[in-house]
Amino acid sequence: MQWPVPISDPAGAGPLIWVNPVPEHKTVKNRMHLDVWGDPDRLVALGATVIRERDHEIDWHVMGDPEGNEFCVFTPPDTAA
C-alpha cells in the first residue's frame, strides 16, 4: 500500500481526508474518532477487534483498529442483525 491514502467524496462535495501512518504507538485517547457504516465481521477479517458489540443500550459496535484506535461501526439497515 502506498502512503498517505486519500479518502475523498466522489462527488467532490465532501472533505478530503488523508490517512497517514505514524511510528508512535497509541498512548492516550484517540485524537480523532470515526463513526462508519460497515459490516463488523468484515472489519474483523481485515484486522479490527470488537471492543463492545451492539446491544440493547447502543445501536453500534465499538471496534479497535490493529493499533488500538477506537471507532464505532453502524450496520446499514438492510444488513442489521
C-alpha positions in Angstrom: 0.0 0.0 0.0 1.2 3.5 -0.8 1.1 6.1 2.0 -0.6 8.5 2.6 -4.0 7.3 1.5 -6.6 9.9 0.4 -10.3 9.5 1.2 -12.4 11.8 -0.9 -16.1 12.3 -1.8 -16.5 11.0 -5.4 -18.9 13.9 -6.0 -16.3 16.4 -4.8 -18.6 18.0 -2.2 -17.2 16.5 1.0 -13.9 16.9 2.7 -10.6 15.3 1.7 -9.2 13.1 4.5 -5.6 11.9 4.4 -4.7 8.7 6.3 -1.1 8.6 7.4 0.8 6.0 9.5 2.9 7.2 12.4 5.7 5.4 14.1 4.5 6.0 17.7 2.1 3.6 19.4 -1.2 4.8 20.9 -0.5 6.1 24.5 -3.7 8.2 25.2 -7.2 8.6 23.9 -7.8 8.9 20.2 -7.1 12.3 18.7 -9.9 11.7 16.3 -12.8 9.4 16.5 -14.6 8.0 13.4 -18.1 6.6 13.1 -18.5 4.5 9.9 -21.2 2.3 8.2 -20.0 -1.2 7.6 -20.0 -4.9 8.4 -18.3 -5.6 11.7 -17.5 -9.2 10.6 -15.7 -8.0 7.5 -13.8 -5.4 9.6 -12.7 -8.2 12.0 -11.5 -10.2 9.0 -9.4 -7.2 8.0 -7.7 -6.9 11.4 -10.1 -4.9 13.6 -11.2 -6.2 17.0 -14.6 -5.9 18.7 -14.4 -3.9 21.9 -18.2 -3.8 22.5 -21.0 -5.4 20.5 -24.2 -3.7 19.5 -26.8 -4.4 22.2 -30.0 -3.1 23.8 -28.1 0.0 25.1 -26.2 1.1 21.9 -27.0 0.7 18.2 -23.4 0.3 17.0 -20.3 -1.8 17.6 -17.3 -0.2 19.2 -14.2 -1.6 17.5 -10.5 -1.1 17.5 -8.0 -1.0 14.7 -4.8 -3.0 14.9 -3.1 -0.2 16.8 -6.0 0.1 19.3 -7.6 3.3 18.0 -11.3 3.0 18.6 -14.1 3.7 16.1 -17.9 3.0 16.0 -19.5 0.9 13.3 -23.1 1.3 12.3 -24.6 -1.6 10.4 -26.5 -0.5 7.3 -30.3 -1.0 7.9 -30.6 -3.6 5.1 -28.0 -5.8 6.8 -28.7 -5.2 10.5 -28.9 -8.3 12.6 
